[in-house]
Amino acid sequence: MANQLPETGFLRLPQIIGDKKVGTPPLIPVGKSCWWAGVKTGRFPSPVKLGQRVTVWRVEDIRALIENAQGAA
């Protein structure tokens, strides 16, 4: 799954947790409120604000999160 991600760049939240409306499969299968609670507690990576209404996550951070989860399983 992590090998399908680009080496660098940014991901928006629907690209991470999936979007059923447009058929985007989740990289990390959690709900939006669970994701934001995890960001608040430090379980999930912190976002980067690109603008007033644009929040993204570094691909490198998401890749590390997936790899750590696979290693723990």
C-alpha positions as CSV (number, residue, x, y, z in Angstrom):
1,M,0.0,0.0,0.0
2,A,2.8,2.5,1.0
3,N,4.7,1.6,-2.2
4,Q,1.8,3.1,-4.3
5,L,2.5,6.5,-2.8
6,P,4.8,9.0,-4.4
7,E,8.2,9.6,-2.8
8,T,7.4,13.2,-1.8
9,G,4.5,15.5,-1.8
10,F,1.3,16.0,0.1
11,L,-2.0,14.2,0.6
12,R,-5.4,15.6,1.5
13,L,-7.5,13.9,4.1
14,P,-9.9,12.1,1.7
15,Q,-6.8,10.6,0.0
16,I,-5.7,9.2,3.4
17,I,-9.0,8.0,5.0
18,G,-10.8,7.4,1.7
19,D,-13.9,8.9,0.1
20,K,-16.9,6.7,-0.6
21,K,-18.5,9.4,-2.8
22,V,-15.8,9.3,-5.4
23,G,-14.6,5.8,-4.7
24,T,-11.2,6.6,-3.2
25,P,-10.0,3.6,-1.1
26,P,-8.6,4.4,2.3
27,L,-4.9,4.2,3.1
28,I,-5.8,4.2,6.7
29,P,-9.3,3.0,7.4
30,V,-10.6,5.3,10.1
31,G,-13.3,7.9,10.2
32,K,-12.8,11.7,10.0
33,S,-13.4,12.3,13.7
34,C,-11.1,9.4,14.7
35,W,-8.4,10.8,12.4
36,W,-8.6,14.3,14.0
37,A,-8.6,12.8,17.5
38,G,-5.5,10.8,16.6
39,V,-3.8,14.0,15.3
40,K,-4.6,15.7,18.5
41,T,-3.2,12.9,20.7
42,G,-0.1,12.4,18.4
43,R,-1.1,9.0,17.2
44,F,-1.3,10.4,13.6
45,P,1.0,12.9,12.0
46,S,0.4,16.7,12.3
47,P,-1.0,18.4,9.2
48,V,0.6,21.2,7.2
49,K,-1.5,24.3,6.4
50,L,-1.0,25.4,2.8
51,G,-3.7,28.0,3.0
52,Q,-6.6,29.2,5.1
53,R,-8.8,26.3,3.8
54,V,-6.1,23.8,2.6
55,T,-4.8,21.2,5.1
56,V,-2.4,18.5,3.9
57,W,-0.1,15.8,5.3
58,R,3.4,15.0,4.1
59,V,3.5,11.7,2.1
60,E,6.7,10.8,4.0
61,D,4.8,11.0,7.3
62,I,1.9,8.9,6.0
63,R,4.3,6.3,4.5
64,A,6.1,6.1,7.9
65,L,2.7,5.7,9.7
66,I,1.7,2.8,7.4
67,E,5.1,1.1,7.6
68,N,5.1,1.4,11.5
69,A,1.6,-0.1,11.6
70,Q,2.6,-3.0,9.4
71,G,5.7,-3.7,11.4
72,A,3.7,-3.8,14.7
73,A,1.2,-6.2,13.2
